[in-house]
Amino acid sequence: MAKIPAGPPLEGLRRQIARHRSGNPQRSDGLFVRETFRLDRMHARQKAQEWFDKWPKAAYWTEVESWRQLEGDEIEFTMRRLPSAD
């Protein structure tokens, strides 16, 4: 029976990840701006529309990253966008 070769050593990758994380401690993924809101349904739609009007999806990759319905008619949601359109 043929032996399956061992995978590559991962120590170099671990060092590279640790170096990257230590260089950017204030940013979790280093790319997106996120803001979380907790509003009633009508105001949540208005707030999301404001984001899409102010930061168009085509340029800023704006999107509703996550949302959930809470007690009553309240919605908690996170909006995400790029910091600039460059």
C-alpha positions as CSV (number, residue, x, y, z in Angstrom):
1,M,0.0,0.0,0.0
2,A,1.3,3.5,-0.9
3,K,2.2,5.9,1.9
4,I,0.4,9.2,2.0
5,P,3.0,11.9,2.2
6,A,2.9,14.2,5.2
7,G,1.6,17.7,4.8
8,P,3.9,20.7,4.6
9,P,5.2,22.2,7.9
10,L,3.0,25.0,9.1
11,E,5.4,26.8,11.4
12,G,6.2,29.4,8.8
13,L,2.6,30.1,8.1
14,R,1.9,30.5,11.9
15,R,4.8,33.0,12.2
16,Q,3.5,35.0,9.2
17,I,-0.1,35.1,10.6
18,A,1.2,36.2,14.0
19,R,3.4,38.9,12.5
20,H,0.4,40.2,10.5
21,R,-1.9,40.2,13.5
22,S,0.6,42.0,15.8
23,G,1.1,44.7,13.1
24,N,-2.7,45.5,12.9
25,P,-4.1,45.0,16.4
26,Q,-6.8,47.7,16.0
27,R,-8.4,46.2,12.9
28,S,-10.0,42.8,12.9
29,D,-9.9,42.1,9.2
30,G,-8.2,45.3,8.0
31,L,-10.7,46.0,5.3
32,F,-14.3,46.9,6.2
33,V,-16.0,49.6,8.3
34,R,-18.9,48.1,10.3
35,E,-21.6,49.7,12.4
36,T,-24.4,47.9,14.3
37,F,-27.8,49.4,14.8
38,R,-30.8,48.4,16.9
39,L,-34.0,50.1,15.6
40,D,-37.6,49.5,14.9
41,R,-38.4,48.0,11.5
42,M,-39.3,51.3,9.8
43,H,-36.2,53.2,11.1
44,A,-34.0,50.2,10.3
45,R,-35.0,50.3,6.6
46,Q,-34.4,54.1,6.6
47,K,-30.9,53.7,8.1
48,A,-30.0,51.0,5.7
49,Q,-31.2,53.1,2.8
50,E,-29.1,56.0,4.1
51,W,-26.0,53.9,4.0
52,F,-26.7,52.7,0.5
53,D,-27.4,56.3,-0.6
54,K,-24.2,57.7,1.1
55,W,-21.9,54.8,0.2
56,P,-23.2,53.2,-3.1
57,K,-22.8,49.4,-3.2
58,A,-20.9,49.4,-6.5
59,A,-18.1,51.6,-5.1
60,Y,-18.0,50.7,-1.4
61,W,-19.4,47.1,-1.5
62,T,-22.0,48.3,1.0
63,E,-24.2,45.5,2.4
64,V,-26.3,44.4,5.4
65,E,-23.8,42.0,6.8
66,S,-26.2,40.4,9.4
67,W,-29.6,41.1,10.9
68,R,-32.0,39.5,13.4
69,Q,-35.5,40.3,14.6
70,L,-35.8,41.1,18.3
71,E,-38.8,41.4,20.7
72,G,-41.6,43.3,19.1
73,D,-40.8,45.0,15.8
74,E,-37.1,45.8,16.6
75,I,-34.3,44.8,14.3
76,E,-30.6,44.5,15.1
77,F,-28.4,44.7,12.1
78,T,-24.8,45.3,11.0
79,M,-23.9,47.4,8.0
80,R,-20.6,46.9,6.3
81,R,-18.7,49.0,3.7
82,L,-15.2,49.7,2.4
83,P,-13.6,52.8,4.1
84,S,-13.1,54.4,0.7
85,A,-14.0,53.9,-3.0
86,D,-10.4,53.8,-4.2
